[in-house]
Amino acid sequence: MKRENISMPVTLLTADVTRMSQTDQIKAASDGLFYITEGHQKKPFALELDELTAASIETISEAAKEIAKHFGIYKQRERDASGGKTGDYIFMVRVKNPAGGELSAQQWIALDEAAERFANGTLRLTSREGIQFHFVHGHNLAALIRHLNGEYRDRGCRLTTLGACGDVNRNTMCSPVDDLDRDLPLDSRTLAHAIARELAPRSSAYFQIFLSDDEGRTVAPVTADEPIYGMHYLPRKFKVGIAHPRDNSIDLLTQDVGFLPVVNGQSAEQYDLYTGGGLGITHNQPETQQLLGIHLGRVPREQVVDTVRAIAILQKEHGERKNRRQARWKYTLRRLGADQVKAALRDRFSIRLTDARPQPVPEVRYHHGWHPEAGSEERYYYGLPVGNGRLQNTESARMRAAVRKIVEELNLGVRVTPNQDLLLCHVPAGRREWLERVLSDHGVSKPQQISRLRRLAMACPAKPTCGLAMTEAERLLPRHIRSLEEAGLGEVDVIIRMAGCPNSCSRPPTAEIGIYGYGKNDYVIQVGGSRSGTRIGKILYERAPGEHVEAILKGLVRAVRDHNPEGLSAGEFLHRTPVEELRRLLGF
């Protein structure tokens, strides 16, 4: 791979902090996330949090906002129907639960209670297997985090929001069925947990700020040291995931660092290493790109964690620190060149990286319905489709209450999937009918009662909460799906994903049909991604007016059904069909 011609970067190795972005300067001056600095004024983050809790301030400062991200907190303002920001300040709080989105029954109960007490009564499952609370008001912010970390700590919950956002390693993903797949149970989740522990922030600021008692004591010793991240942390967010040879629901090639187990018999002692993926771009900034990860070779299982740490250190040292649009690892990798990165892994970090032909990347799986689990006991997991990940109680379906009842009654663990669905795990064979009856009594549809299009579709939250959203997504996509169902297209096998902005949290670029916001009511339409996530779709329309999107979707899905004599998958058909021919079929 050729190195790209990019102007001299501002990095830790080439510049002092005064040349770095405002965000980097705020991080560097925070002394391990303890302090916020605005101008020449420096004060403890905890002081601002106390003022927020007492309602003496409406929200936190812009400097505090940058630090709060590392604690899993996003400052937001509610959006009105036209998309404008209202005067109501709110927060989104994200829980970090790595390694296949696993949660114990006790953890789920804690989350469910928190949704009712501190948020808007919903649990939002994310495309990185996490949980988000929306509409958290300032006076509830500290109480929510104490609830998750403190009140339930003695019950073995260990829920945390630390590192769920910010310029650190985010939620480390793994196939949710990694060890459950009866045909090929593996143990990559152990590695995912180890990666999460290794790259977790080490500063005790989070514990001192949110979890100390009245005398400032916590269970964590006071320290501002960050042995891996240093005082600047990473240039941007860092995402890691481990796929399964039969399941690429984590979207392996979109990760900063991704691994695919190489199976020999019934175990994996080697892992294919992919690095440098990322789908986010900025409109009208051609230097930003949707990129898939590059296969660097193969590493032994015992060095998977070391490999991730090494790449994080390379990104810390060489990543762009001034222009945050160029600060992701995908750009650093291509600026350094794959050969230089491979040499550093081998020579500097002693990684036994071997050249090997990559094995095939599997397709995404959705896990809906009943599946037997690996192991000697007769246990099953049930894949529950959750519309756009929003677990809630409505007049027609009390899904949150149903899941709570099932989890409490059977003491079940659950897992969040990368498709924003929920797995109810370890269900005894004799309780399957009871579980289905509870769901039915609460108005929750079975997977087979939901159209194929709806089951496979996914959208990000977008408006009215996300400050980056340009357009609707979660609230709009179900309407489009309903229109497709009414047109008799509900059972056509097509993956549709929608996002409110080009950051693409719901991964539209690798979908068979991807849609993401451009301006107040325009959308980019991208088609032809692959089921295995190994191909980014092509742009069909650079800026389609929102009022045309529904007709475009109908035309595309009809084309897949009616003009596809070879019976190709939707992604393959849309990839092979020229853009002009697709536009002709659509009449746009």
N, C-alpha and C positions, 0 to 999 in steps of 0.2 A: 504494500500500500504506500502511495506517495504521500509525503508530507505536504500539508497545505500551506500556501503563502499567507500567513497571518502576521499583522504587525506585532512588534515585540511585546510580549505579555508583561503585565505587572504581577509578579509572584512573590512569595516569601523569600525566594532566593535572589530576586533582582531589585527589590524596592522596599523602602520603609513604609510604615503605616500611613503616613500623610498622603501618599500617592494612591492609596487604596480607596475602595468605595466607602460611602458613609456607613453602610451596614458592617463592613469589616472593621471600621474604626470603632463602631459601637461595641462589637464583640470583643475587640482587643482591650478596650477600656473597662470591660465589665468585671475583670478579675475573676474569671471563671463563672460568669453569669450572676454574680452577686449584686453588681452595681449597674446603674444606668447613668449616662452622661449626656447632657444637652448643653452645648456651648461649653462654658467653663464650670458648669455646676455638676457635681457628682453626688448621687444619693443612693441609698440601698433600694433595690427593687421591692423589698419587703415593705418599705414605707409607703410606696405608691399603692401596693396591694392593700395595705391597711386602710388607706384613704378610699379606695374603691369599695371595700367591704362596708365601710361606714357611710357610703353614699355621699361623701364630701367632694368627690369628683365623679364626672359622668363616665369616663373611661380612662384607659391608661395612655401615656404619652407615646409619641412615635418612636422614641428611643426604647421605651419599655416594650413596645410591640415587637421589636426585633429580638429582644431577649426572650420574651414570652413564648415565641415560636418554639424555642428549644425545650420548653416545658409542655409542649403539646397544645398550646393555646393560640388561637387566631382572633385578633381584634376585628370586629365587623360592624357594619351598620345595616339595618334592615332596609330592603329595597321596596319601593312602592310598585304599583302595577305597571308604570311606564319605565321602570328600571332605575329611576332616580333614588338616591339615598335619602332616607328619612332622618329625623333627629334621634331615633332610637338606637342607642349603642348596645351591641350584643357581642357574645363570644361563641366561637366554636371550640370545643374541647375534644381532642382525639386520644383514644386509648390505644396503647401499643401492646399488641398480643402476638408475638412472633411464632414462627414455625407451624404454619398451617392454620392460623387463626383459632387455635384451640382455647377453649374456656371451660373451666369446671362448672358444675352446677352452682356452687357457691359464688363463683365469679359472675355467672349470668344473673343470679338473683341480685347481686350488688349492682350490676349495671341496670337492671330493670327498675330497681328502686330509685336509682339516681335519675333515670329518665323522668320519673314522676315527680321527684322532689325538687330537682334543680334545673331541668331543661323543659322541653315542650312536649314531653310525653312520648317521644319517639326515640328509637335506636336506629342510627343510620349505619348499615354495614358498608364497608368501603371496598374498592377494587384492589386494595393492598391487604385485605383480610383484617382490617382494623374496625374500630367502632367509633362513631362520632356522636357527640351531643350538640344539638343546635339550639339557638335561642336561649343561651345561658346568660343571664343578666349579671352585671358586675357584682352585686352584693352576694350572689350565689357562687361566684367563681372559686374562691378559696375553700368554701364549704364542700363543693363538689369534689375537688381534688383530695381534700382530707377524707371524705367519705370513701373514695376509691382506695386510697393508700392506707389510711389509718384505722378507721372503724372496723375494716374487714381484714386487716393484716394478721390478726391473731387467728383468723379462721382459714388461713392458708391461701388467701386470694391473690396477693401480690400483684394487684392491678396497678399500672402506672401509666402516666401520660408523658413521662420524661423521654425525650428523643423521638416522639411521634411526629414532630415537625422540626423545622430548623435545619441548620447547615451541619448535619450529622447523619449517621446511618439511620435510615427510617425503619419501618417495620420489616424485619427480615422474613421474606415469604418462603413458603414451601407448599408443595402440592397438599391440599387438605386430606387426600386419601393416601398419602405416602406410606403409612404403616397399616392402612385399612384395606388396601387393594388385595383381594383374596388370591389373585393370580400371581401377584408380584409384590409382597409386602417388603418394604425397605425401612431404613432407619436414617434417612436424611434429616428428619426433624431434629435429631440430636445435634447435628451440625448447625442447623439454623438457629437453635437455641444458643449454641456456643458462639456463633458469629454475633448474635444480638448482645450477649454478655460482653464479649471482647470489645465491641465498638460502642457500648453504652457510654454516655458522658460520665466521667469520674468525679467531677466537682460535686461537692455536697450542697451546692446552692439550693437545688430543688427541695431537698429535705429540710434545710434550715429555714427556707422561706415558707413552705407550705405545711410542714409536718412537725415543727418544733413545739414543745409545750410552752407554758407561760414563762418559763425561765430559759427558753432558748435551747433546750436539750432535745436531741434526736437520737435515733439508734445508729446514725451514721456519723463517723468522725468528721470534724470540720476540715475541709481541704478545698483549695481552688485549683489543684493540679489536674492537668489533662495530659497524661503521658503520651497518648496517641494524637490527639487533636491539637494540643498546644493552645496558646491564648487566643489564636485567631479562629479556631475550629476549621471546618472545611470551607472551600470557596462557595459551594452550593450543596443542596441535598444530595444524598448518596443512597442508592437503592440496590438491594441484593435479593436474589431469589434462587431457589433450588427447585427444578422441575422433577418430574417422574417420567421414566421411560414410556409410560402409557398415558401421561397427562401433562399437557403444557398449559394448564389454566393460568399459571403465573405469568405467561407471556415472556418466556425466557430471554428473548433477544431484545426486549425493551428495557432490561435492567442495566444499571451501571456495571454490576458483576452478576453473572448468572452461571449456574452449574447444571449439568445434565448427567445423572449417574450412568456409568458404563457397567452394565450388568454382566456378570459371569456366573452362570447358574442362578442362584437366588440371592446374591449379594453384590454390592458395588464397592470395589476397592479403588476405583479410579473415577474421575469426574471430568467431563469435557468442560473447558473454561471458555465462556463468552464474556466479552467486556466492551463497554462503550456504547450501550444502547440508550435511547431516550427519545421521546416523541414530541416534547414541547418545543414550540417555536414562538416567534413574535411576528405578527403580521407586518408586512412591508419592511422586514429586516432580512434580506436574502442570506446573510451570513449565518442565520439560525436555520437548523435543519432537523427534520425527522430522520433519525438514524437507528439502524439495527446493530446489535452487538457483533463484534468480530470474534471468530474462533481463534484463540491463541494457542491451543494445544490441550494437553491433558495433565491433570495433577493427581497425586495420590490422596486418598481420603484423609489421611492424617495431616495433610498440609492445606486442606481447604480453608480453614480459619486463617492460617498464616498467609495464604494468598490474598484473601480479602483485606487483611490488615495491611499487607504490603501495597496493594493498589490504593487503599485509602491514604497511606503515607505519601505515595507518589502524587496523588491528587492534591493533598495538603501542600506539598512543596512546589509543585509545578502548575497548579491550577490558576487561572486568571482571577485576579483580586480587584480589578477596577471595573471592568465591564461585566456585570453579572449575566448578561445575555450570552457571554462566551465562557462562563465559569463552570459549566457542567463537565464531568469527566469525559463525556463523549467528544468534546472539543479538545481537551488536553491530550487524550490518547492520539488523536489524529494529528495534532501539532507535533507531538514527540515522535510519532511513528511507532507502529506495532513492533518493529524489530528492536527499537530501543527499550520499549517497555518489557518485552520478553527477556532481553539481556539483563535488565535491572532485576527482574524477578529471579532469574537464575543466579546471577553473580553477586548482587548485593544482598538479596534476601534468602538465598540458598533454596529456592523453590525448585523441586524436581519436575520442571515443566518439560514434557516430552512432546515432540511433534507427532501428530496422529490425525488420521482422517476422521472428521467428525461423524458421529452416528446420526441417523435421521432424527429430526426433531418431531415429537408426536403432536397430534392435534389437541386442541382444547377439549376438555370434557366438562360436562355440566352436572353430573352426579344426581340428577333429579330422581325421586322415587326411592324404592327399596333396593338395597344392595347388601349381600352377605359380607361380613367382615372377616378378615384374616384371623386365624387363631382356632383353637379347639372348641371354644364355646359357641353355641348357636346364637350369635349376636348379629344384628343388622344396623346399618345406618340408613337414615331417611333424608333424602335431599329435598328440602323445602324451598320452592321458588319464592323469592321475596321481591316484589315489584320494585325495581330500581334500588333495592337495598333498604327501603324505608319500612322498618318493622314498627307497626303502630296498631292502635285500636280505632276502627271506624264503625259507622253504623252498620255497614254490610259485613265486615270481617274484623273480628277481634283477635288478630294474629299475635300481638304481643302477649295478651292474656293467655292464649292457647299455649304458646311456647313456655311461658312461666309455669303453667299448671303441669305440663308434661315434664319439664325439667325437675320441678320439685317432687312430683309423685314418683318418678323413676330414678331420681338422682343422676340424671344424664349429663354427660359432657356435650358440648356443641362445638362446631367449627364454622368459621366464616370463610366463604370461598372467594376467589378473585373475581367471580361473576356476581358478587354481592348477594349470594344466596346463603342459606344456613343448613348445615348438616346436623341432624339429631343423632348422636352416636351411641353405640353399645346398647341398642334396644333389644331386650330378650325376645326371642321368637314368639313367646306366648303373650306378649303385650302389643304386638303390631296392630291388631284390630282395635284395641283400646285407644292407641295413639291416633289412628285414623278417625275414630269416632270423636275424640276430643277436638281434633281439627275441624271436623264437619260441624259439630255442635257450636263452634265459634265462627262458623261461616267461612272457613279457610278452604280454598279450592285445592283439590288434588292436582298433581302435575298434569295428568291426562285430561283434566278439565280446563286447562289453560292452553291457548293456542301456541303452536310451535314458535311463531314469530315473537310472541310476548315472552315466552320462557327464555329465549335466547337474547333478547334485547337488554341493553344496559345504558344508563345515563348517569351523569354526575349530578350533584345537588344544584349547582348553578344558582340562579335567582330563586328566592329572595335573600339568600344569606351570603353566598360567596362574593367577596369584594372584587374578584378577578373576572367574574362572569360578565360577558357582553350580552348574552341572550339566555333564553329559557332552555332547559334540557329535561330535568327530572319531571317537571310539571307538564311539559309539552309532549314528550315522546309517547306516553300512554295514549294521548289523543290521536296521534298519528297511527299507532298500532290499532286502535279501535276502528279507525277509518279503513285500514287495510283489511281487518277482519270482516267488516261489513261489506267490503268489495269481494269477499270470497277468497282472500289471499292469506288467511291466517296460518295455513298449514304449509306454506312454501318454506323450504329450509334455507333461511338466510339469517346471518348474524348482522344486526343493526346496532350501532352504538352512537351515542350523541353526547356532546359536551358543550358547555356554554362559552368556552374560549379555547384558544389554540394550545393551552397547556395539556389538554387531552387526558385528563385524569381517568376517563372511562375508556381510553385507548381506541378512539375511532380510527386512527390511521392504519391499524392492522386488522380492522373489521372488514367484512365483505362489503358492507355499506357503512361509511363513517360520515358523521355530520358534526361540525363544530362551529361556534359562533364567530361572526365577523361583523363588528358594528352592532347597532342597536337591534336590528331585526333581519340581518343577513346571515347566511351560512355557507361555509365551504362544504362541498359534497365530494367525498373521496371514495372511490370504489376499487374493488379487486384485491383486497387483502386476503391472506391465506388462512385456512383453518389451523395451521400449525404456527402462525405468527412469524413466518419466515419471509414475508413480503409486505412492504408498505403499499397501500393502495395508490392509484393514480388520481389526479385531480380531474373530476368531471365538470364541476362548476366552481370557479374561484370565488364567486359571490352571488349566491342564489337568494332572491328575496324570500323572506319567511313565508309569505302567502303562497309561494310556489312549491315549498318543500314537500307538502303532502302529495301533490300531484307527481312530483319527481319520484318519490318513494313508490307510489303505485305503479308508475311506469317501469321502474327498475325491477320490482318484484314480479310484475307481469312478464317482463322480458326474460327473467330467469326461468319462469314457468313455461312460457309459450314459444320462445325463440332459442331454445337450448336443446337441439335434437340429439346431441351426444350425451345428454344427462350429466353434464359437468357440475361440480359443486358451484354454488353461487359465486364464490370468490374467483374460481378459475374461469368461469364463463365471463364475468365482468372484466377480468384481467385481459383475456384474449380478445374481447370485442373492442374494436377501435372506438375512441371517444366520439368521433363524429357519427359513427353508426349508432352508438347508444343515444346520442342527442336526437338523431333522426327518429329512433324508435319512441323516444319520449315526447317528441314534438316541441322541445325547448331548445 
